[in-house]
Structures are given as C-alpha cells and as structure tokens.
Amino acid sequence: MQPSASSKVFAVVVAYLPDVAVLRALLDALLAQTAGVFVVDNTPAADRRVEALCAALPQPPLHLIRLGDNFGIARALNIGIDAALAAGATQVLLSDQDSLPAPDMVAALLAAMDDLQRAGRRVGAVGPTYTDRHTGITFPFQAHIPGRFFYGHRRPDAAHPTVEALTLITSGTLVPAAVLREVGPMREDFFIDYVDNEWNHRARAAGYLLFGVGAAAMFHRMGDQTLQIWIFGWRQTSAYSPVRVYYRIRNFVALCRQPIIPWDWKLRKCYYLLGFVYTQTVFGQQRLVALRMAARGLWDGLRGRMGPWRG
C-alpha cells in the first residue's frame, strides 16, 4: 500500500566529528526521500567540517543547527525534533550520522505505518531492518515470544512483514508528530546510549506499539570497530571505547530504576550486559580501562549521577 499523500516527513540527523564522506552519502539519501533534513551538529565550534559539507548542499531543504560543543545525542535530537515539528512535520525520521538508508526506506516505513494504523494498531514508531557495517550482521528485533518469560528475537518475513518490537534503535526510526508531542522529549541526562530504549519504554507505557519493518532496510555502524571474541567459538562483535562502556552500563542501571520498564526486560538485558562487559574487558584493546569504566558506570548509575562523563 502506498503511504498517505498528506505525509510530510522531516529527518533529524545528529552529527559529531563525522566521516564527511559517510555523512554526505546519508544526507543525499535522506534529501531524496524526505521533505527536509535538520542536521544538528554537536561538533566543537573550531571544527567546521559539517558546516562546510552542508554549505555544498541545497538549503533548504537542508537545515544546519550548530551547537558549538558536544551536548549529547539526546539534546541534539530534541532540538532537531522541535525544529521539524515547527516546520510542519507529520512524521519525524531520526538518524545517526553513520547510517545509510536504502533508497526506498522512508517510503517503506510510511507504507507500513499507514497499513498498521488502518488495521487499528496504535503506532508509536516504526523502524527498519538494519545491517551492521562492521560485522555484516543483520539484526532481528526484540520481541515477546509466546510461552517465554524473557523476550526473544524475531525477523519480519513474507507472512509477517512487520514485527511488534519491544525497542527500536534511534537511527531509522520514524515517529508520528502526535506521538512525539504526547510521549515527550528524549532524556537528555543520558547523554548517549539507551536514549532510544528509555524513550521506547516510555512510549509503550503510554499505550503505543513499536514495529520493525522488513521491507525497510538500512546499513548502520554499531560501535567503533570490529572485535574478535570467543563465545563457544570465535565470532565478531562491535568494539566500544571505554567511555562508551561507561555510558552503556550507567544508563542501563538508570533504566533499571524506572518502574515503567518491565522486570522481564531488565533481567534479560542484564544477561546481555554481562556479555557486553566480558567482550569489552577481555578482548578489547583497553581492557583494564574498560573494566574501570564499567565499574564507574555501575556506581554512577546506582547513585543517579547522570549527564556527560566528567573524567
């Protein structure tokens, strides 16, 4: 089914010291699929790479908002969302700087959203199927599996082109304007990591549903680079800097303190976080530093010390 002709999608892209070629490919793809793109630049003021890139693209539909410093992905998303809503967006597409949507990704997301809404589903957001640039892994969606206490993972297929998901990653997520206004902004004290999960759970607690869309595809970079790990055999995962290890542990602990988030999700995610700490502190390049940052993240999460890492 074709999306409604009344749809007016604006994209919000958060940038921070990006690879200019990767960001250019993303912006070209989004400009071809949306009514306009707001680039919110967290890059320090002295570095003008994003400004120079955007100056070479048509303005409008491209709009650059320079913040002059790194205020975190959550604040940047909120600023971009506010600008998109003020411009008359009916839906807002969120994106990291290192993603690459398929040429028809936005149309596929809109079509799926229309189909679901016409079927009476209360859609909070839809997101694409994404493949990690580093590992080549195409990720399934977190979903409830009948008969299981803990969540599992599902992939859309021909019989089920959409999957009701528990969470969606920020990049590629399409959200109706009315949902953004009702659920509220991203939580800025998280700074980075689990910003999407926190908002997803808030949306679900408000009665909205999230869906992964099989027909919508996107490439996305998870982590900083590829990491070889051993878990009953050698395999690949994504490597993260020690600071990112800190944020992931701290913000997960902060999530666990939220009563709206189901206990089965928290317990299942604890298992994943233990594996995450194992991979980063045993196989990462900065093992001891990552271990110290994981411990600091746990402590700060327990005592509610949020915001940017202060060193």
C-alpha contacts under 8 A as a table, 3 or more apart, distances in Angstrom:
res1	aa1	res2	aa2	distance
1	M	111	A	5.86
1	M	112	A	7.95
1	M	115	D	7.09
2	Q	107	A	7.85
2	Q	110	L	8.00
2	Q	111	A	5.38
3	P	7	S	7.43
3	P	107	A	6.84
3	P	110	L	5.31
3	P	111	A	4.38
3	P	112	A	7.92
3	P	114	D	6.06
4	S	7	S	5.67
4	S	110	L	7.85
4	S	111	A	7.79
4	S	114	D	7.10
7	S	89	A	7.97
7	S	90	T	5.81
7	S	91	Q	7.17
8	K	34	T	7.42
8	K	35	A	6.11
8	K	88	G	7.42
8	K	89	A	5.28
8	K	90	T	5.14
8	K	91	Q	6.44
9	V	34	T	5.34
9	V	35	A	5.61
9	V	36	G	7.37
9	V	89	A	5.56
9	V	90	T	6.06
9	V	91	Q	4.91
9	V	92	V	5.60
9	V	93	L	6.84
10	F	34	T	5.72
10	F	35	A	5.49
10	F	36	G	5.00
10	F	37	V	5.66
10	F	38	F	7.45
10	F	84	A	5.92
10	F	89	A	5.83
10	F	91	Q	6.74
10	F	92	V	5.18
10	F	93	L	6.18
11	A	30	L	7.11
11	A	34	T	6.81
11	A	36	G	6.38
11	A	37	V	4.63
11	A	38	F	6.11
11	A	84	A	7.53
11	A	92	V	5.66
11	A	93	L	4.45
11	A	94	L	5.87
11	A	95	S	7.22
12	V	37	V	5.88
12	V	38	F	4.85
12	V	39	V	5.99
12	V	40	V	7.26
12	V	77	L	6.87
12	V	80	G	5.50
12	V	81	I	6.64
12	V	84	A	7.51
12	V	92	V	7.13
12	V	93	L	6.13
12	V	94	L	5.05
12	V	95	S	6.05
13	V	37	V	7.25
13	V	38	F	6.19
13	V	39	V	4.79
13	V	40	V	6.13
13	V	77	L	7.68
13	V	80	G	7.71
13	V	94	L	6.33
13	V	95	S	4.81
13	V	96	D	5.70
13	V	97	Q	6.20
14	V	39	V	5.97
14	V	40	V	4.97
14	V	41	D	6.03
14	V	42	N	7.19
14	V	73	I	6.60
14	V	76	A	6.26
14	V	77	L	6.65
14	V	95	S	6.71
14	V	96	D	5.54
14	V	97	Q	5.96
15	A	18	P	6.19
15	A	39	V	6.91
15	A	40	V	6.15
15	A	41	D	4.75
15	A	42	N	5.81
15	A	43	T	6.82
15	A	50	V	7.68
15	A	96	D	7.09
15	A	97	Q	5.39
16	Y	41	D	6.13
16	Y	42	N	4.96
16	Y	43	T	4.62
16	Y	70	N	7.28
16	Y	97	Q	7.72
17	L	42	N	7.84
17	L	43	T	5.41
17	L	47	D	7.93
17	L	49	R	7.78
17	L	50	V	7.93
18	P	22	V	7.62
18	P	23	L	6.61
18	P	50	V	7.64
18	P	97	Q	6.76
18	P	98	D	7.72
19	D	22	V	5.43
19	D	23	L	6.23
19	D	98	D	7.96
20	V	23	L	5.08
20	V	24	R	5.97
20	V	49	R	7.20
20	V	50	V	7.31
20	V	53	L	7.20
21	A	24	R	5.08
21	A	25	A	6.34
22	V	25	A	5.29
22	V	26	L	6.41
22	V	97	Q	7.61
22	V	98	D	6.16
22	V	99	S	7.89
23	L	26	L	5.07
23	L	27	L	6.16
23	L	97	Q	5.68
23	L	98	D	6.36
24	R	27	L	5.14
24	R	28	D	6.07
24	R	53	L	7.28
25	A	28	D	5.23
25	A	29	A	6.24
25	A	100	L	7.01
26	L	29	A	5.16
26	L	30	L	6.21
26	L	97	Q	7.25
26	L	98	D	7.39
26	L	99	S	6.39
26	L	100	L	5.22
26	L	101	P	7.15
27	L	30	L	5.08
27	L	31	L	5.90
27	L	37	V	7.64
28	D	31	L	5.27
28	D	32	A	6.33
29	A	32	A	5.38
29	A	33	Q	6.61
29	A	100	L	7.35
29	A	101	P	6.72
29	A	102	A	7.75
29	A	103	P	6.53
30	L	33	Q	5.10
30	L	34	T	5.92
30	L	36	G	7.90
30	L	37	V	7.02
30	L	101	P	7.69
31	L	34	T	5.60
31	L	35	A	7.24
31	L	36	G	6.13
31	L	37	V	6.48
31	L	61	P	7.23
31	L	62	L	7.45
33	Q	103	P	7.42
33	Q	104	D	7.45
33	Q	106	V	6.24
33	Q	107	A	7.49
34	T	37	V	7.25
34	T	106	V	7.52
35	A	61	P	6.77
36	G	60	P	7.14
36	G	61	P	4.40
36	G	62	L	5.75
36	G	63	H	7.65
37	V	61	P	6.27
37	V	62	L	4.93
37	V	63	H	6.11
38	F	62	L	6.12
38	F	63	H	4.76
38	F	64	L	5.90
38	F	65	I	7.15
38	F	80	G	6.07
38	F	83	A	7.57
38	F	84	A	7.22
39	V	62	L	7.50
39	V	63	H	6.13
39	V	64	L	4.86
39	V	65	I	6.02
39	V	80	G	7.32
40	V	64	L	6.16
40	V	65	I	4.76
40	V	66	R	6.00
40	V	67	L	7.20
40	V	76	A	5.85
40	V	77	L	7.51
40	V	79	I	7.50
40	V	80	G	6.20
41	D	50	V	7.12
41	D	64	L	7.36
41	D	65	I	6.08
41	D	66	R	4.79
41	D	67	L	5.89
41	D	68	G	7.47
41	D	76	A	7.56
42	N	66	R	6.81
42	N	67	L	5.62
42	N	68	G	6.36
42	N	69	D	5.26
42	N	70	N	4.37
42	N	71	F	6.31
42	N	72	G	7.18
42	N	76	A	7.18
43	T	47	D	6.59
43	T	48	R	7.99
43	T	50	V	7.90
43	T	66	R	7.82
43	T	67	L	7.49
43	T	68	G	6.25
43	T	69	D	5.55
43	T	70	N	5.92
44	P	47	D	5.76
44	P	67	L	7.84
44	P	68	G	4.85
44	P	69	D	4.20
44	P	70	N	6.46
45	A	48	R	6.79
45	A	66	R	7.90
45	A	67	L	7.67
45	A	68	G	4.19
45	A	69	D	6.25
46	A	68	G	7.96
47	D	50	V	7.99
48	R	51	E	5.17
48	R	52	A	6.11
49	R	52	A	5.18
49	R	53	L	6.22
50	V	53	L	5.08
50	V	54	C	6.09
51	E	54	C	5.22
51	E	55	A	6.09
51	E	64	L	7.41
51	E	66	R	7.98
52	A	55	A	5.18
52	A	56	A	6.78
53	L	56	A	5.49
53	L	57	L	7.11
54	C	57	L	5.23
54	C	58	P	7.92
54	C	62	L	7.39
54	C	64	L	6.96
55	A	58	P	7.58
55	A	59	Q	7.76
57	L	62	L	6.96
58	P	61	P	6.23
58	P	62	L	6.01
59	Q	62	L	4.64
59	Q	63	H	6.12
60	P	63	H	6.09
65	I	80	G	7.99
67	L	70	N	7.44
67	L	71	F	7.73
71	F	75	R	6.26
71	F	76	A	6.92
71	F	191	F	7.21
71	F	308	P	7.97
72	G	75	R	5.84
72	G	76	A	6.40
72	G	188	E	7.38
72	G	191	F	4.46
72	G	192	I	5.88
72	G	308	P	7.52
73	I	76	A	5.10
73	I	77	L	5.98
73	I	188	E	7.86
73	I	191	F	5.92
73	I	192	I	5.54
74	A	77	L	5.15
74	A	78	N	6.24
74	A	186	M	5.40
74	A	187	R	6.13
74	A	188	E	4.82
74	A	189	D	7.90
74	A	190	F	7.19
74	A	191	F	5.72
74	A	192	I	6.65
74	A	195	V	6.46
75	R	78	N	5.06
75	R	79	I	6.21
75	R	186	M	7.24
75	R	187	R	7.80
75	R	188	E	5.26
75	R	191	F	7.45
76	A	79	I	5.18
76	A	80	G	6.19
77	L	80	G	5.08
77	L	81	I	5.93
77	L	94	L	7.65
77	L	186	M	7.27
78	N	81	I	5.05
78	N	82	D	6.10
78	N	185	P	5.92
78	N	186	M	6.29
79	I	82	D	5.26
79	I	83	A	6.35
80	G	83	A	5.08
80	G	84	A	6.15
81	I	84	A	5.01
81	I	85	L	6.09
81	I	92	V	7.01
82	D	85	L	5.20
82	D	86	A	6.12
83	A	86	A	5.08
83	A	87	A	6.24
84	A	87	A	5.04
84	A	88	G	6.63
84	A	89	A	5.62
84	A	92	V	6.91
85	L	88	G	5.22
85	L	89	A	5.03
85	L	90	T	7.64
85	L	92	V	7.86
85	L	177	A	6.81
86	A	89	A	7.37
89	A	92	V	6.39
89	A	177	A	6.59
90	T	176	P	6.03
90	T	177	A	5.20
90	T	178	A	7.87
91	Q	174	L	6.51
91	Q	175	V	5.39
91	Q	176	P	4.21
91	Q	177	A	5.00
92	V	174	L	5.65
92	V	175	V	5.33
92	V	176	P	6.41
92	V	177	A	6.54
93	L	172	G	6.30
93	L	173	T	5.69
93	L	174	L	4.36
93	L	175	V	6.43
94	L	170	T	6.11
94	L	171	S	5.46
94	L	172	G	5.64
94	L	173	T	5.43
94	L	174	L	6.46
95	S	99	S	7.08
95	S	170	T	6.37
95	S	171	S	3.96
95	S	172	G	5.43
95	S	173	T	7.32
96	D	99	S	6.07
96	D	170	T	7.26
96	D	171	S	5.19
98	D	220	H	6.18
98	D	221	R	5.99
99	S	171	S	7.05
99	S	218	M	6.91
99	S	219	F	5.57
99	S	220	H	4.31
99	S	221	R	6.49
100	L	218	M	5.65
100	L	219	F	5.05
100	L	220	H	6.40
101	P	104	D	7.85
101	P	105	M	5.88
101	P	172	G	7.48
101	P	217	A	6.30
101	P	218	M	4.23
101	P	219	F	6.27
102	A	105	M	5.09
102	A	216	A	7.32
102	A	217	A	5.53
102	A	218	M	5.61
102	A	219	F	7.93
103	P	106	V	7.93
104	D	107	A	5.34
104	D	108	A	6.08
104	D	216	A	7.16
105	M	108	A	5.15
105	M	109	L	6.19
105	M	128	P	7.29
105	M	215	A	7.66
105	M	216	A	4.63
105	M	217	A	5.85
105	M	218	M	7.25
106	V	109	L	5.08
106	V	110	L	6.13
106	V	216	A	7.36
107	A	110	L	5.11
107	A	111	A	6.06
108	A	111	A	5.13
108	A	112	A	6.15
108	A	213	V	7.85
108	A	215	A	5.96
108	A	216	A	5.25
109	L	112	A	5.18
109	L	113	M	6.11
109	L	126	V	6.43
109	L	127	G	6.90
109	L	128	P	7.12
109	L	174	L	7.09
109	L	213	V	6.76
109	L	215	A	7.82
109	L	216	A	6.06
110	L	113	M	5.03
110	L	114	D	6.13
111	A	114	D	5.14
111	A	115	D	6.18
112	A	115	D	5.08
112	A	116	L	6.13
112	A	126	V	7.83
112	A	162	T	7.57
112	A	213	V	6.95
113	M	116	L	5.19
113	M	117	Q	6.08
113	M	123	V	7.04
113	M	125	A	7.96
113	M	126	V	6.71
114	D	117	Q	5.17
114	D	118	R	6.06
115	D	118	R	5.22
115	D	119	A	6.23
116	L	119	A	5.00
116	L	120	G	6.56
116	L	121	R	5.41
116	L	122	R	7.88
116	L	123	V	7.07
117	Q	120	G	5.12
117	Q	121	R	5.06
117	Q	122	R	6.41
117	Q	123	V	6.46
118	R	121	R	7.33
121	R	209	L	7.42
122	R	207	G	7.48
122	R	208	Y	5.37
122	R	209	L	5.91
123	V	126	V	7.54
123	V	208	Y	5.63
123	V	209	L	4.99
123	V	210	L	6.23
123	V	211	F	7.71
124	G	175	V	6.36
124	G	176	P	6.99
124	G	179	V	6.08
124	G	203	A	6.51
124	G	204	R	7.66
124	G	208	Y	4.72
124	G	209	L	5.14
124	G	210	L	5.54
125	A	173	T	6.51
125	A	174	L	5.55
125	A	175	V	4.57
125	A	176	P	6.91
125	A	209	L	7.03
125	A	210	L	5.05
125	A	211	F	6.51
126	V	168	L	7.81
126	V	173	T	5.74
126	V	174	L	5.40
126	V	175	V	6.83
126	V	210	L	5.80
126	V	211	F	4.73
126	V	212	G	5.74
126	V	213	V	6.74
127	G	168	L	6.28
127	G	169	I	7.65
127	G	172	G	5.69
127	G	173	T	4.41
127	G	174	L	6.23
127	G	211	F	6.38
127	G	212	G	4.96
127	G	213	V	5.97
127	G	216	A	7.62
128	P	172	G	6.09
128	P	173	T	7.07
128	P	212	G	5.82
128	P	213	V	5.16
128	P	214	G	6.68
128	P	215	A	7.54
128	P	216	A	4.67
128	P	217	A	5.26
128	P	218	M	6.34
129	T	138	T	7.25
129	T	139	F	6.93
129	T	140	P	7.26
129	T	212	G	6.60
129	T	213	V	6.21
129	T	214	G	5.78
129	T	215	A	7.75
129	T	216	A	6.07
129	T	217	A	5.01
129	T	218	M	6.31
130	Y	138	T	5.73
130	Y	139	F	6.11
130	Y	217	A	5.80
130	Y	218	M	4.70
130	Y	219	F	5.43
130	Y	220	H	6.37
131	T	136	G	6.00
131	T	137	I	5.46
131	T	138	T	4.06
131	T	139	F	6.25
131	T	217	A	7.97
131	T	218	M	6.40
131	T	219	F	4.81
131	T	220	H	5.96
132	D	135	T	5.66
132	D	136	G	5.17
132	D	137	I	5.43
132	D	138	T	6.39
132	D	139	F	7.79
132	D	219	F	6.00
132	D	220	H	5.07
132	D	221	R	5.27
132	D	222	M	5.90
133	R	136	G	5.63
133	R	137	I	7.96
133	R	219	F	6.11
133	R	220	H	5.64
133	R	221	R	4.99
133	R	222	M	7.31
134	H	221	R	6.38
134	H	222	M	7.15
134	H	225	Q	6.29
134	H	226	T	5.57
134	H	238	S	7.17
135	T	226	T	6.52
135	T	236	Q	6.34
135	T	237	T	6.64
135	T	238	S	7.46
140	P	153	H	5.71
140	P	154	R	5.34
140	P	155	R	4.88
141	F	153	H	5.27
141	F	154	R	5.35
141	F	155	R	6.27
141	F	163	V	7.39
141	F	165	A	5.86
141	F	166	L	7.71
141	F	167	T	7.56
141	F	168	L	7.57
141	F	212	G	6.59
142	Q	151	Y	6.57
142	Q	152	G	5.86
142	Q	153	H	4.66
142	Q	154	R	6.61
142	Q	165	A	5.42
142	Q	166	L	5.45
142	Q	167	T	6.39
143	A	151	Y	5.61
143	A	152	G	5.49
143	A	153	H	5.36
143	A	154	R	6.21
143	A	163	V	7.58
143	A	164	E	6.45
143	A	165	A	4.85
143	A	166	L	5.50
144	H	148	R	7.51
144	H	150	F	7.40
144	H	151	Y	4.75
144	H	152	G	6.01
144	H	153	H	7.71
144	H	165	A	7.73
144	H	166	L	7.54
145	I	148	R	5.63
145	I	150	F	7.94
145	I	151	Y	6.18
145	I	152	G	5.92
145	I	153	H	7.82
148	R	151	Y	6.92
149	F	264	D	6.74
150	F	264	D	5.57
150	F	265	W	6.72
150	F	267	L	7.98
150	F	268	R	6.06
151	Y	264	D	7.48
151	Y	265	W	6.76
151	Y	268	R	7.15
154	R	163	V	7.04
155	R	163	V	6.95
155	R	214	G	7.41
156	P	159	A	7.97
156	P	160	H	5.53
156	P	161	P	4.91
156	P	162	T	5.39
156	P	163	V	5.71
156	P	212	G	7.35
156	P	213	V	6.68
156	P	214	G	4.93
157	D	160	H	5.07
157	D	161	P	5.21
157	D	162	T	7.73
157	D	214	G	6.73
158	A	161	P	5.63
160	H	163	V	6.79
161	P	213	V	6.30
161	P	214	G	5.39
161	P	215	A	7.05
162	T	211	F	6.15
162	T	212	G	5.51
162	T	213	V	4.67
162	T	214	G	6.02
163	V	211	F	5.34
163	V	212	G	5.07
163	V	213	V	6.67
164	E	209	L	6.99
164	E	210	L	5.76
164	E	211	F	4.49
164	E	212	G	6.45
165	A	168	L	7.05
165	A	209	L	7.68
165	A	210	L	5.32
165	A	211	F	5.15
165	A	212	G	6.14
166	L	200	N	7.52
166	L	201	H	7.67
166	L	210	L	6.63
167	T	196	D	7.68
167	T	197	N	5.93
167	T	200	N	5.65
167	T	201	H	7.31
167	T	210	L	6.92
168	L	173	T	6.95
168	L	196	D	6.96
168	L	197	N	7.17
168	L	200	N	7.07
168	L	210	L	7.36
168	L	211	F	7.92
168	L	212	G	7.43
169	I	172	G	7.50
169	I	173	T	6.91
169	I	196	D	5.93
169	I	197	N	7.43
170	T	173	T	5.66
170	T	195	V	7.99
170	T	196	D	5.36
171	S	220	H	7.88
172	G	218	M	7.34
175	V	179	V	6.77
175	V	180	L	6.85
176	P	179	V	5.37
176	P	180	L	6.59
177	A	180	L	5.19
177	A	181	R	6.38
178	A	181	R	5.17
178	A	182	E	6.24
179	V	182	E	5.09
179	V	183	V	5.85
179	V	184	G	8.00
179	V	203	A	7.96
180	L	183	V	5.46
180	L	184	G	5.64
180	L	185	P	7.04
181	R	184	G	5.46
181	R	185	P	7.88
183	V	199	W	7.88
183	V	202	R	6.78
183	V	203	A	5.78
183	V	206	A	7.14
185	P	199	W	7.91
186	M	195	V	6.47
186	M	196	D	7.67
186	M	198	E	7.92
186	M	199	W	6.12
187	R	190	F	5.98
187	R	191	F	7.81
187	R	195	V	6.42
187	R	198	E	7.53
187	R	199	W	7.47
188	E	191	F	5.48
188	E	195	V	7.99
188	E	307	G	7.39
189	D	306	M	5.45
189	D	307	G	4.27
189	D	308	P	7.39
190	F	193	D	6.95
190	F	194	Y	7.38
190	F	195	V	6.21
190	F	247	Y	7.79
190	F	251	N	6.22
190	F	306	M	6.31
190	F	307	G	5.84
190	F	308	P	7.73
191	F	195	V	7.49
191	F	307	G	5.80
191	F	308	P	5.90
192	I	195	V	6.20
192	I	247	Y	6.76
193	D	196	D	7.53
193	D	244	R	7.71
193	D	247	Y	6.18
193	D	248	R	5.61
193	D	251	N	6.92
194	Y	197	N	4.85
194	Y	198	E	6.04
194	Y	248	R	6.96
194	Y	251	N	6.34
194	Y	252	F	6.90
195	V	198	E	5.37
195	V	199	W	6.40
196	D	199	W	5.24
196	D	200	N	5.97
197	N	200	N	4.96
197	N	201	H	6.17
198	E	201	H	5.37
198	E	202	R	6.29
198	E	255	L	6.75
199	W	202	R	5.00
199	W	203	A	6.14
200	N	203	A	5.12
200	N	204	R	6.23
200	N	210	L	7.78
201	H	204	R	5.04
201	H	205	A	6.03
201	H	260	I	7.29
201	H	261	I	6.20
202	R	205	A	5.04
202	R	206	A	6.32
202	R	260	I	7.23
203	A	206	A	5.08
203	A	207	G	6.66
203	A	208	Y	5.53
203	A	209	L	7.55
204	R	207	G	5.09
204	R	208	Y	4.79
204	R	209	L	5.88
204	R	210	L	7.58
205	A	208	Y	7.23
205	A	260	I	6.39
205	A	261	I	7.92
213	V	216	A	5.61
214	G	217	A	7.19
221	R	224	D	7.65
222	M	225	Q	7.81
222	M	238	S	6.09
223	G	226	T	7.87
223	G	238	S	5.05
223	G	239	A	5.44
223	G	240	Y	5.18
224	D	238	S	6.76
224	D	239	A	5.59
224	D	240	Y	5.47
224	D	241	S	7.15
225	Q	238	S	5.74
225	Q	239	A	5.27
225	Q	240	Y	7.41
226	T	236	Q	6.53
226	T	237	T	5.91
226	T	238	S	4.79
226	T	239	A	5.65
227	L	236	Q	5.61
227	L	237	T	5.25
227	L	238	S	5.40
227	L	239	A	5.18
227	L	283	F	7.32
227	L	284	G	7.07
228	Q	234	W	6.77
228	Q	235	R	5.83
228	Q	236	Q	4.77
228	Q	237	T	6.53
228	Q	283	F	7.14
229	I	234	W	5.66
229	I	235	R	5.53
229	I	236	Q	6.02
229	I	237	T	7.02
229	I	279	T	6.31
229	I	283	F	6.15
230	W	233	G	5.31
230	W	234	W	4.54
230	W	235	R	6.30
231	I	234	W	6.46
231	I	235	R	7.33
239	A	280	Q	6.71
239	A	284	G	6.73
240	Y	244	R	5.90
240	Y	245	V	6.44
240	Y	280	Q	7.08
241	S	244	R	5.23
241	S	245	V	6.39
241	S	286	Q	7.96
241	S	290	A	7.45
242	P	245	V	4.88
242	P	246	Y	6.30
242	P	286	Q	7.20
242	P	289	V	6.23
242	P	290	A	4.40
242	P	291	L	7.95
242	P	293	M	6.00
242	P	294	A	7.81
243	V	246	Y	4.99
243	V	247	Y	6.42
243	V	290	A	7.67
243	V	293	M	6.70
243	V	309	W	7.59
244	R	247	Y	5.06
244	R	248	R	6.08
245	V	248	R	5.24
245	V	249	I	6.23
245	V	277	V	7.73
245	V	280	Q	7.83
245	V	290	A	6.43
245	V	293	M	6.47
245	V	294	A	5.88
245	V	297	G	7.75
246	Y	249	I	5.44
246	Y	250	R	5.97
246	Y	290	A	7.73
246	Y	293	M	4.91
246	Y	294	A	5.09
246	Y	295	A	7.84
246	Y	296	R	6.72
246	Y	297	G	4.57
246	Y	298	L	7.91
247	Y	250	R	5.14
247	Y	251	N	5.74
247	Y	297	G	6.40
247	Y	309	W	7.95
248	R	251	N	5.46
248	R	252	F	6.03
248	R	297	G	7.68
249	I	252	F	5.25
249	I	253	V	6.30
249	I	273	L	7.43
249	I	294	A	6.09
249	I	297	G	5.21
249	I	298	L	5.87
249	I	301	G	7.56
250	R	253	V	5.25
250	R	254	A	6.31
250	R	294	A	7.88
250	R	296	R	7.83
250	R	297	G	4.10
250	R	298	L	5.27
250	R	299	W	7.53
250	R	300	D	6.14
250	R	301	G	4.37
250	R	302	L	7.84
251	N	254	A	4.83
251	N	255	L	6.12
251	N	297	G	7.82
251	N	301	G	6.38
252	F	255	L	4.92
252	F	256	C	6.27
252	F	301	G	7.68
253	V	256	C	5.05
253	V	257	R	6.62
253	V	298	L	6.64
253	V	301	G	5.07
253	V	302	L	6.49
254	A	257	R	5.29
254	A	258	Q	7.05
254	A	301	G	5.26
254	A	302	L	7.10
254	A	304	G	6.90
255	L	258	Q	5.36
255	L	261	I	7.47
256	C	259	P	7.70
256	C	261	I	7.24
256	C	266	K	6.17
258	Q	261	I	5.93
259	P	262	P	7.49
261	I	265	W	7.30
261	I	266	K	7.35
262	P	265	W	5.50
262	P	266	K	6.56
263	W	266	K	4.97
263	W	267	L	6.12
264	D	267	L	5.24
264	D	268	R	6.13
265	W	268	R	5.22
265	W	269	K	5.97
266	K	269	K	5.12
266	K	270	C	6.14
267	L	270	C	5.07
267	L	271	Y	6.77
268	R	271	Y	5.40
268	R	272	Y	6.82
269	K	272	Y	4.97
269	K	273	L	6.18
270	C	273	L	5.01
270	C	274	L	6.23
271	Y	274	L	5.28
271	Y	275	G	6.52
272	Y	275	G	5.12
272	Y	276	F	6.15
273	L	276	F	4.75
273	L	277	V	6.16
274	L	277	V	5.22
274	L	278	Y	6.21
275	G	278	Y	4.96
275	G	279	T	6.21
276	F	279	T	5.29
276	F	280	Q	6.23
277	V	280	Q	5.28
277	V	281	T	5.85
277	V	291	L	7.55
277	V	294	A	7.24
278	Y	281	T	5.46
278	Y	282	V	5.74
278	Y	283	F	7.87
279	T	282	V	5.52
279	T	283	F	5.53
279	T	284	G	6.87
280	Q	283	F	5.68
280	Q	284	G	4.72
280	Q	287	R	6.64
280	Q	290	A	6.71
281	T	284	G	5.71
281	T	286	Q	7.38
281	T	287	R	4.28
281	T	288	L	6.62
281	T	290	A	5.69
281	T	291	L	5.57
282	V	287	R	6.03
283	F	287	R	7.00
284	G	287	R	5.39
284	G	290	A	7.99
286	Q	289	V	5.48
286	Q	290	A	5.98
287	R	290	A	5.13
287	R	291	L	6.17
288	L	291	L	5.01
288	L	292	R	6.22
289	V	292	R	5.11
289	V	293	M	6.12
290	A	293	M	5.02
290	A	294	A	6.04
291	L	294	A	5.05
291	L	295	A	6.31
292	R	295	A	5.15
292	R	296	R	6.17
293	M	296	R	4.91
293	M	297	G	5.94
294	A	297	G	5.01
294	A	298	L	6.24
295	A	298	L	5.12
295	A	299	W	6.29
296	R	299	W	5.08
296	R	300	D	6.04
297	G	300	D	5.20
297	G	301	G	5.93
298	L	301	G	5.19
298	L	302	L	6.21
299	W	302	L	5.20
299	W	303	R	6.35
300	D	303	R	5.20
300	D	304	G	5.83
300	D	305	R	4.90
300	D	306	M	7.13
301	G	304	G	5.04
301	G	305	R	6.18
301	G	306	M	7.26
302	L	305	R	7.88
